[in-house]
Amino acid sequence: VYNDDVNTFDWVIECLMEILGHTHEQAEQLSMIIHFKGKATVKTAPFPVLHPKKDALIDRGLSAVIEEG
């Protein structure tokens, strides 16, 4: 997930919790990493698992991509 100037911390946290199943603490930490580093890996899983989650994040206005590595 990449940082942007549109979405609030609360919205990003809510999305990470609802879509990826993160705890509030995990989502809050990830949102801080995204904000200060410009991006963060928010989930690691096989492509078939990640693809619908990435689409769901994008549908909510977040900037998300799947990267190999």
Beta strands, then each sheet from edge to edge (+ up, - down):
end
